[in-house]
Amino acid sequence: MSLADPQEQAKQQAAIEAVRLIPDGAVVGLGTGSTAYYAILELGRRVREEGASFTGVPTSYSAEALARRNNIPLTSLRNVDRVDVAVDGADEIDPHLDLIKGYGGALTLEKMVDSYADCFVVIADESKLVDRLGHSAWVPLEVLPSAMYTVEKGIIRLGGTPRLRVGPGGPGHDGPIITEHENMLVDVRFEGIEDPWEMERSLNAIPGVVENGVFPRMAHIVLIGSAAGVRRLTHQ
């Protein structure tokens, strides 16, 4: 990821601004993905250069590995009473700060950590802003392997188009992507999502769905990086 790329610069700016909101000594939810990557690097810089102290709760093996390389002590949800601040990216953000997340495959633990946090800060560049969820992003689902076919039927009844996520070789050339919980990922295309609350509930009500990537009204603060700086969005 080259910081000569304006989009990467915007992500980094938003991440740095988010880390400024995190007090020394905080328990921090560590997101997964290309934007959360910059937040973990910035937390590591504060540990290294400023002597700051944080305890990270990672949402994936990749976030855990990056945090360890940056000397951030780690724990898990079972060992803490609270998460002070969670920082993570998003795939789409609507005007109500509803989100689609989970393209990195860590949606289940992301939703657990982000919902547990006293303050959930979302970081993104302007390309993630949409008028309505489902504008361009597919909704990821984590699905029990044995329930794949019944889940697909349930998705179709909701008006969605399901697509099993497979490896880089493509269908017929590589197997399905397996999550860290040993489940499969199904991406679902909707022609826009009118009611994110209802969509989250309806998807999770399909037997065999472990979790879905609709995150309604969970974000407390959204920081949008751009060439003009970082814009802060909050609930009105």
N, C-alpha and C positions, 0 to 999 in steps of 0.2 A: 504494500500500500504506500504509494508515493505521496508525500505531502506537497508535491508540485501540483497535484490534482486538487482543484478548488473544492470539490465535494469532500475529499478527505480532510482538507483544512477546516471546513465547516464542522465536520464531525468532531475533530480534535478541539476546536474552540468551545463547542457545546460541552464536551466532556470536562475540559479544564474548569469551565464555569460551574459545572455540577459539583466537582470535587471541592471547590471553594465553599460550598454550602455544608460540607461535612465537618463536624467538630472533631478535634483531637480526642482520641479515646473511644470513638463511636464504633458500634457494630454495624458493618456495611454489607448490604446485599450486592454481590458482584454479578452483573449481568453477563450475557453471552452474546457474541457477535462483533461485527466490525466496528461499531461505535462504542460499545462497552469496553472494547479492547483499549481504547485511548484513556478511558476513565481509570482502568486498572493500572496503566502505565503512570498516570499522574498521581494516583495514590502511592505507588512505589517511589516516585520521585520525592513526594513529601516525607515518606519514611526515611529515605536515604539522605536527603539534603536538609530537611528541617527537623528531623528527629521526631516526627509525628508518630502516633501509635494508633493503629486500627486493627480490628478483628474482622476478617472477611468471611461471609457466608456465600460460597460459590454456587452458581446455578448449573454448572456443567463441569466435566472433566477438563475441558479446555480453559475455562475461567480459573479453575483450581490450579492448573499447571502454570498459567501466566502469573497468577498471584504468588505462587511459590518462587518463581524466578525473580520476582520483585520483592521478596522478603516480607510479604504481608502474612502475618499469622492467620490461620484459618480455623473455623469451627463449623458446626452444622446447626440446623434448626432445633434438633433435639437437645442441644446443649446451651441454648440461650433463652432468656425470658422475653427478649424483644430484639427486633432489628431497628436500629435508629433511622438509617437512611438506606434505601435501595436505589441503585443507579443502573439503568438499562436502556437499550435502544427500542425502536419500534419499526414495524414495516408499513403501517399506515396510522395516521392520527387525524381524527375528525374534529370539527369545531367544538364539540363537547368534551374533548380529550379522551374519547373512547379510542381504543387501540386494536389493531391486529398485530400480533407478535408470534414469534416461534419458528421463523424460517430456519433458524439454526438447529431446530430439533429439541430444544431444551424447554419447551413451553410449560411442561407440568411443574418442574421445580421453579421455573421463573415465576409462574403464577403463585405458587406457594410462598416464595420469599417476598415477592412484591406486595402481596396482599397482607403479609405479616408486618410490613415495615410501617413505622410511624409516619415516614415521609417517603413516597415513591417519586423519584425524579427521572423523567424520560428525556433522553438526549437524542437529537436527530438533526438532519439537514432539511432544507426546505422541500426537497422532493418527496418527503414522507407526508406532507400535509395534503388532505383530500377533503372534499365537501361531504362525502359520505363513504363509510367503510365499504370495502368490496369494490371500490373504483377500479383498482388494478391488482390488488393483492389477493391471493388465494388464502383461505383460512386453513391453517394446519391443525390436524387432529392427531393425537396419540391414541392408538387403537390396539386392543388385545389381538394378537395374531389369529386366534381361533374365531374371532368375531368379525373378521374382515368383510365377508360377504353380506352378513346381516346389517353391518354398519353402512355399507354402500347402499343398500336398499332404503335404510332410514334417511340417509342424506338425500337421495333422489326424491323421497316423499316431501322433504323440506324445500325442494326446488333447487338443490345444489347439484353440481357436477363433480363427482369424486375422481381423484387420480392418485393411485398408489405412488409414493415417492420411491424411486429406484436409484441405484448407483449410477456413476458417470457413463457406464456403457450403454444405458438406456434399456427399454423393455426388450426382453429376450437375450440380452447380452450381459446383464449383471443382476444381482439379487436386490431385494428391497433394502432400503435404509433401516437399520435397527437402532432404536433409541438406547440410552444408557439404562433404561428400565426394561430392556429386552422386548419392546413393543415395536409396532410398525407405525409409519407416518402416512397419513392420507391428507392430501391437499384438496380443498374444496373451493370451487368457483361458484360465487353467487353474483347475480346481476345487481349488485348493491345490497346493502343491509339497512333496512329501514329502522329496526329496533334492536340495537346491539344487546340490550339486557335479555330480550326474549330469544334472540339467536343463541346466546351463550347457554341459556337454560335448555333450549330445545336440543342443541347438539349434545350437551352432557346427559340428556335424558335418553339418548339412544343407547341401549345396552351394548357394552363392549367399548364405548368411548371412555378413555381414561381422563382426558382433558382436551380442551380446544383453545385455539389462539385468539378468541375474542376476549378482550380485557375491558369491560365497560366501567367507566367512571372510577378507575383505580388510581390513575395518575394524579398526584397532588400538584406537581410542577412539571411543565414541559419547556425545555430549552432548545431553541431552534437556531443552529448556527448558519451563517450566510456570509457573503463577502462584506456585508454591512456591519457584521458583529453578531452578537447573540441576543435573540429575542426571548423574553420570558412570557409564557402563557400559563394562566391559572384559571380555575373555575370562576365564572361570573356570579 
